[in-house]
């Protein structure tokens, strides 16, 4: 197969073996396929983790991703499933603007969750603080504690994605920069 390209069109020519190789087949002229040029596509720049122009601006009163939107940010999804203590610790420190240490927040969640299965009570407090600070609606209509009780890992990932997105929008001057837990970027 050979390709020919001009400024106006792209054409592909398919070449078949000669008819001598296939004496029982009726001979047809070689087909030519002509394709029109593809229309120009304008692509808007998209920030890391898939956040882009289609997401609401900060303080708009809407979540930037859904409760089950783990595919929006594979990093937080994998970290939230494998080691949720890290995401909880980072979220706690960012929501408290440095008043809490991420290592202490993550350890406290670990102890509550894995010793007595009550980590959802700890995370629902910070989910509520985040919602009140940005005027976010209740995700599923049943309250922060129910959301964290039934969908704990999805909720942890959503809170982290939300605070991470809003910190990125705020820029270096408006965002809290962690001293104890460094983001690997």
N, C-alpha and C positions, 0 to 999 in steps of 0.2 A: 504494500500500500504506500503510495506516495502522496505528499501534501503539497499543494501550491497555494501561496498566499499573495494577495495583492492588497492595495489600500482599501478596496471596496468589498472584497469577498474572500472567503476561505473555501477552497474546494479540495476534496479528497478523491483520488482516483484509485479504484480497486483493480488490480491486475490479476487475471486468472491465467492458469496454464493454457497452453495452446490446445486447439481442438484435436490435434494428433494424439494427445494423451487419452482423450475420451471420444472414440469414434462413434459410440452409440448415442451420444448426447447431441441434441440439436444446437447449432451454433447461434448465439445471440451477440449483438454488439456489446462491448464492454460498458457496464453501467457507470455513470458519473453522478456523484452526489455533490450538490451545491448547497451550502448552508449560508444563510444571511448572517451578517456580522451581529454579534451580541450587542444589545443596547448597553449604554454606559450605566454603571451602577455607582451611586454615591454612597459610600459607607461612612457612617458617623463613627468617630473614635469611641471605643468602649474601654472603660477602665478595667483594672485587674479584677478577677473573680466574676466577670460578667455583668457588673453594674454599669449601666450606661444611661443614655438620655431618656430611655423609656421609664426609668424609675422616678418616683416623686422626689422633689427637692426636700432637704431637711426642714423640719418643723411644719410639714404639710399635714400632719395628722394621719399618715398612712404608712404601713409597714413597707419596706423596700423589697421584701421577699416574703413568701408565704411560710406557714408553719412547716409544711413538707417540702420546702424549696431547697433541700440539701444539695441538689445538683447545681444551684447557683454558685456555690463555692465548695469545690471538692475538698479543699484543704480543711476547712472547718468541719465538714461532714466526716471525713476520716478521723480527724483528731477528736471530734465529739463522740464518735462511736468507740474508738480505741482507748482514749484517755480523756474523758470529759472533765476531769479535775482541772486540767490545764485551761480549757476554755472557760470554765466557771471562774477560776482564779483571775484570768485576764479580764473577763467581763466585770467581775466584782471590783477590781482595781480601777478600771476605766469608768464605771458608773459612779464610784465613790470619789473619782478625780484624785486618786492617790492617797486618800485617807486610810484605805485598807491596802494591805500588801497582797499581791497575787498569790504568793506561796501560802500565806495564811488562809486566804479565801479558798484556795483549791484543797488544802489539807482539811479545812473544816467541812467542806462538801464531802470529801472522801470519807471522813469519819462518820458523818451523818448518813451517807448513802450506803456504805458498805458494812457498817456495823449494825444499823437499826433501820435501814431502808426509808429514811426520812429526809433524803437530800432534796426532795421536791419542795419541802417547806422552806428550805434555805434559798433555793433558786427562785421560788415564787415571790419572795420579798424583793429581790433585785429586778425581776421581770416587771413587777408593779412600779418600782422606782423609775425604770426606763420608760414605761408607758406614760406615767404621769409627767415626766420631764419633757417628752416630745409630743404629748397629746395623742398617743397611739390608741387605736381602738382595741377592744378585747378580740383576740384572734378567732376563737371559736364560740364566744358568747357564754362561756360557763365560768369565767373567772380565771385568774392567774394560777391559783392553787390546783384547780381541776386540770388546766392545760398542762401544768408541770407534773401532776400526778399521773395522767394518762399518756402523755407524750413528752416525757422528760428529756430525752436526748434530742428530739426535734426542737423542743423549746430552747434548750441550751444552745444549739446551733443557730436558731433564729435570732436569739438575743445577741450572740456574738457577731453575727453578720450585720445586724442592725447597728450596733455600737461601732463596729469597725467601719461600716460605710459612712456613718455620720462623722466619725473622727477624720476620715479621709477627705470628706467634703469640707470640713472645717479648716483643713490645712494645718501646717505645723504650728501656727500661732494659736489657733483655737482648740487644738486637740491636746489632750493630756498625754504626755510622753512618759511611759513607764520606765522606772529606774531599776526595778527588780526583775521583771520578765521582759526580755527583748524579743520583738517580733523578728522572725527569720525572713528577711526579704532580700 
